[in-house]
Amino acid sequence: MPIALRPLRTEDWEAVHRWAQLLEVCRYQPWGPNTPQQTLEFVEQAAKAWQTEPQEFYPFAILVEGAVSGLASLSLRPFEQAEITYSLHPELWGRGIVTEAARELLRIGFTDHGLHRIYGTCDPRNVASGKVMRKLGMVHEGRLRENVLIRDGWRDSDVYSILRSEWD
């Protein structure tokens, strides 16, 4: 299924809220389920990143057949590194959409920003997210113990990364 990434805009907030309000989407996250106001505030703040100098946060809307169906972001970190994140409406899970979006984030990071290393994290219980990162060629580096507080208590985070030399 072909997708496109474009900068997230404030007017995307209602589309984002369609999945940000769902417990199944934020089950392993420290945010949500969001109220409409929380989603609006997040999207407004994220959209402002595109006017920030120097820009360090690149939030993209994932477009599927022209509709905002997910989010993918690249956050620049010190020492030529960045973190990727992604979320998608559950109606579209399992179709390779997030993998394609994340692959584009890697291209942007390594090609446009000249990065050395890109990493992502996920709750170890989020098997699908770990699978996405492995499909991208990312290597499981290890587990951070109880580093994120979510609704059901402290959670661990698995760390995956890929180096520019591995991506080339």
Order of alpha helices (4+ residues) and beta strands (2+ residues): beta-alpha-alpha-alpha-beta-beta-beta-alpha-beta-alpha-beta-beta-alpha
